[in-house]
């Protein structure tokens, strides 16, 4: 399963903290109809973030959570001015929030595959340069094709 493009792209994510950035991106998932419930999903992402930072280097964070509140596997992209994600990490400029639906035990979960696809794209230097210089949403979406 490959998610071809983000459900929403925010080129000017106006946030000053990790929690605020995640909350704004969750709002986009909610507005796009990807969630059945907003607050339980937001809590799941924040709890996951408390366990282990989702900063992955190169100014990128990939917060995520598996939740029954997710209608369909999807992700949203946010570009922000350099902000502190966690004290010990470098600054973050690109946030890719993954929404993973819960699956029954014993069933295949696409979580790892989705994260792998997004991370592979994000770790390409040319892609990050496009993300940094993009002036349109289409420019960002095209990097995920």
N, C-alpha and C positions, 0 to 999 in steps of 0.2 A: 504494500500500500504506500503510494507516494502522494503526499499532499502537494499539489502542483503550485498553489499560490496562497499567500496569506488571505484571510477573510477580510482583513482591514489593514491599512497602512496609515500610520500617523507620522508625518515627516517632522512635526514640531511638538513632540510630546513634552508638555510643559509641566515638569515635575522636579521636585528638589530632593526627593527621597525615594528609596527603593519601594517602600510601602505605597507611596502615592503613585509611582509609575505603574506598579502592578495593578493597583485599583483602577487607574485610568484605562489600562489595556483590558482589564476584565469588563469594564463598561462597554468597550467596543465589541467584545465577544457577545455580551448580553444584547446589545443593540442589533447585532447581526443575526440574532436568533440561534446562536450556537450553544446557549445554556438554557436549561429549564429553570434553574435557580441561580441567582447571582451570588448571594452572600455565602452559601455553603462552598461554592467553588473558590471564591476569594479566600476564605479561611483555609481551605485545603492547600492552596498555593503558598500562603504565608506560613502555614505549619511546615510544609516541605522545605521552604527556604530557611526556617529555623534549624532544621536538621543538618543541612549542608548548603552552603552558598551555591548558586547556580551560575556564578561568574565563571566563564570558561576561557578567559584570556582575550587578547586582541580587542579590548573595549566592548566585549559582547557578554550579555547575560541571557540565559535561556531558562527563565522560571517556568515551572510546569506542575501539573498535578493530575492525578487520575481521580475522577469523581463521578458519582451517579448523576450529578447536576449537569454533566456535559451531554448535549444532544448528539453531537457528531465530532469526531476528531478534527481539529482545526488549529490554526494559529494566527496570531496577529503580530505585526511588526511595529516597533516604535523607535524613532530616532530622537535623541534628546541631546542637550548640551552636556558635556562631560560632567558626570555626577558620581558621587561616592555610592558604591553598591554595598560593600562591606569594608570596614576599616582596613583590613589587611590586603584588600584587592586594589588593582589599578582602577582608574576611572572607567565608567561605562558610558558608551554613546549609543549602542544598538541593543535593543531588547526584543527578543522573540519569545512571546508567551504561548506555550503549548497547552491546548485543552485536550485531555485524553479521557474518553468515556470509560467508566468501570466495566469490567468484564467478569463473567462468572468464573469461579475457580476452575482451572483445567482448560479454559478457553484461551486462544491465542490473544495476546495483548499487543497492539501495534505501537505501544509507547516507545520501545527501544528503536524500532525501525524509523519512526517519525523523528525522534531526537537525532538519530544518526544521519538521516537525510538533511535535516536543518543544519546540524553541526558541520557536516561536510561542505555544504555551501558556504557557511559563515567563515570557515577557516581559509577560504581562498582569498588571497590578498587583493586580487582584481575585483572580486565581489565587494569587499569592504570599501575599496576606493569608490566604487559606484554608489554604494550606500551613502558614503560621506558627501559625495558631490551631487547626488540626485536632487532635481528640482521638481520632479513630478512623481506621483504614486506609481505610474506605469514603469518608470525606470527601476523602481524597487521590485515590483512584481516580476519584471522580466528577468531578474537575477535568479528567480526560483524556478524558472522553466528548464 
